[in-house]
């Protein structure tokens, strides 16, 4: 048996090291270009697909990691049961706001960014929970305290995203939902999206946070409304939309600054695309609403709603423009701080391709 030993000359070794370094720098540039510059949605998704996930995993750190290793979530384990086996039905909402430090310690099994997957089986559902947020720290603490054990009992592969708009810009819930969708799909191939208000806490773990053949209204019965559905076409509070549903209706309208109108606009979009809303019964789809001051109404909401169907094909994720100011992958959630120019948002757009100044 003859063993051949290859010895690199010092000059060759140096040359190979330089080539490897150049390759890594190029990959870093390409990835950052997709994340931080003005590119279309298609190009952004293409670049994120081309750049190897293994390279993204090397970009570590609390504020810069894309995600840790996904292989444990899709390893050679059996599929989780279709019906999660450890559901209790009615659950008690814990309404005390604990510190983030204590909540972090209570959820040490979460991966960076508020990601979790079942340890003993492969989840059937890949879910992004998207929270539009502004200046409600106590609500966020209560929400996170309750939502993580709730989702884990359902054996979901999920991540919680908190999308915050910078101060001094009127709050725009629907716009933040759109941003959450676009930013989350850059990180993982989610199939289901839960668009959720931070002040709603589910009271029954049989209210599954999964997507099905039709969009689902989750928050059917809220204690503030005496556990009764306000009206038959309501589609707000907490909803579940598949990736296909959301893209088909072009997401939410971007134009609803201030309270009101965006949920009814989304209902009209679904109706236009011949989709029907489904709901669990009111004894399952029950929620506690955390007390908060009344939001400032949008004075233009009725006009926007009246004209909504005329512009839905060009007002949504395909006309979305925003700037990501900061992203942090915290223990309990992925926090994304964003800024928009309301004047640009309210202009009538003729573009058919999304532009993300991120």
Phi, psi and omega in degrees: 000128183250128178256127180257126179249124179261123180249120178281136173290152181306322180294319179293318179301316179297320181295317179294323178296320179295319179296318179296318179297318179297320179297316180295319178296320179297316178298318178299318180296314182298316181295314180294328177299316179295325187273336191236358182237173186281097179229157179288164180298317180298315180294320180299313180295325178296313181297317179295331177284325183285319181291124185299140177299326180300327177289320178299322181293336179287342182275081191266175179120151186300324185259354186236352183291139176281309171186156176277190190298125179276348191298330179295335180277340183234027183284183184280073176237161177292156174295145175295153178300151178298324175252114180305134190278349188242032178279144182256347188083238180296132181231153180272127178283129177268110190261001178278132180274106177276162179292155177298325179298315179293319178297321176302314181295326180287341184237047184292345180275356176288146174274165181306136179091008181076034180261141177210147171217155184298136182285335188253357181204167179266122183295147176274352188225130180246109197237134170252122177261116189248123184243117172282137193218143167200118165052047173226064185298322181292321176297317181297319179296316178295317179300312182293323179300323183269324191285326182296308176297327178299311182289326181291325177294338178272002176056046179266148166267106191220163171221141176261128178244129175248114185253116186244136176267136181302155179297166176071007171243129180307140183297140181222092185300312184295320178299319179293326174299315179300316179297317178301320178298309184296317181290324182291322181288346173289338186259329185202155183274067180292143177254345185222141183231125177255114180261115200223131172285147185285344183264009179249126182239122182292145183250001182215120184281001171275357173279085191289131179271067180227166179253152180226203185289342179228155175301146182235132172273118185273314188272071184287313189237112183246138184303322180300330180260021179060034177057035176238145177292127184294314176201159193293335183259009182296139181214051183230182179087284176214126184223158178237124178228133174288165178302318182295318179299314186295318179292322183298325180264006180065031179067201177277164167292145178270358197261001186268083174274127186096176187279138166099144171103325188292327179291317178293327175297317179296319178302317179297322178298315179298317179297318179299326181267018174061037174254146180248147178272136174246156181217145166285167179293159185292342177279347177256313185273061186252146185218147165267136174254127178283139183294140179201156177296154179292135181287158179284122182293153173275113184295341183259010190295323181290321177295316179298319181294319180298323183266003189303314184289342178287338187236004190297332180287347179232009178232098182171218182291340180276356176234021186283127176228129181197167177238128172279115180278319182200145173231132176229132179261085183278172181299316190266341184193162170268120182257125180234115177265127186230161175227148176222162173256106183304326179296320177294321181296319186280348176294148175287125184260144174249359183288149174244011180228136183291144174232123182241110177276075184238000000 
